[in-house]
Amino acid sequence: MARYGETSRFERILDYVGKRTLDVYVLHYFFISVVHLQDVGKYMEESVNSLLMFILAVGLATVITALSVGVGNVLHKGQLIEKLVYGK
């Protein structure tokens, strides 16, 4: 009850990313294809350090999401590019 109506910085970030999910859906493939996930997957299968694997997975997901949202912001600036990429 003490936080009623207040949002933390983390909640504001999640809200912003939630409003940009189309960017993540459309663009994440291009960033994932740059990262050789087969090599990462082989390393994760061989590793017994669960904490390291978790940190690596969360870090990779965070970076790819941030890149997708950032590039999406740039694409939304141009009307022609926005129409070509998103069909708006």
C-alpha positions in Angstrom: 0.0 0.0 0.0 2.9 2.4 0.6 3.9 2.2 -3.1 0.4 2.7 -4.5 0.7 4.8 -7.6 4.5 4.8 -7.6 6.7 2.9 -10.0 10.3 2.0 -9.7 12.9 2.6 -12.4 12.9 -1.1 -13.2 9.1 -1.0 -13.7 9.4 2.0 -16.0 12.0 0.2 -18.1 9.8 -2.9 -18.4 6.8 -0.8 -19.3 8.9 0.9 -22.1 10.1 -2.4 -23.4 6.5 -3.8 -23.2 5.3 -0.9 -25.4 8.1 -1.7 -28.0 7.6 -5.5 -28.3 6.9 -5.2 -32.0 10.5 -3.9 -32.4 11.8 -6.9 -30.5 9.7 -9.4 -32.5 10.8 -7.9 -35.8 14.4 -7.1 -35.2 15.8 -9.7 -32.6 16.4 -12.3 -35.4 19.0 -10.1 -37.0 21.0 -9.7 -33.8 20.7 -13.4 -32.8 22.0 -14.4 -36.2 25.2 -12.3 -35.5 25.8 -14.2 -32.3 26.8 -17.8 -33.0 24.3 -19.5 -30.7 25.6 -23.0 -31.6 28.9 -22.1 -30.0 27.2 -20.6 -27.0 25.0 -23.7 -26.7 27.9 -26.1 -26.9 29.7 -24.1 -24.1 26.5 -24.2 -22.0 26.1 -27.9 -22.5 29.7 -28.5 -21.4 29.6 -26.1 -18.4 28.5 -27.3 -15.0 28.3 -23.8 -13.6 24.5 -23.1 -13.6 25.0 -19.6 -12.2 27.3 -18.6 -15.0 24.9 -20.1 -17.6 22.0 -18.1 -16.1 24.0 -14.9 -16.1 25.1 -15.4 -19.7 21.5 -16.2 -20.9 20.0 -13.1 -19.1 22.9 -10.9 -20.3 22.5 -12.0 -23.9 18.7 -11.6 -23.8 19.1 -8.1 -22.2 21.6 -7.0 -24.9 19.6 -8.3 -27.8 16.4 -6.7 -26.4 18.2 -3.3 -25.9 19.6 -3.4 -29.4 16.2 -4.3 -30.9 14.4 -1.4 -29.0 17.2 1.0 -29.9 17.2 0.2 -33.6 13.4 0.3 -33.5 13.5 3.8 -32.2 15.7 4.9 -35.1 13.5 3.1 -37.6 10.4 4.8 -36.2 12.0 8.3 -36.8 11.8 7.9 -40.6 8.4 7.7 -42.2 9.5 5.8 -45.3 11.6 3.2 -43.4 8.8 2.8 -40.8 6.3 2.0 -43.7 8.8 -0.5 -45.3 9.7 -2.3 -42.1 6.5 -2.2 -40.1 3.9 -1.5 -42.8 2.5 1.6 -41.0 
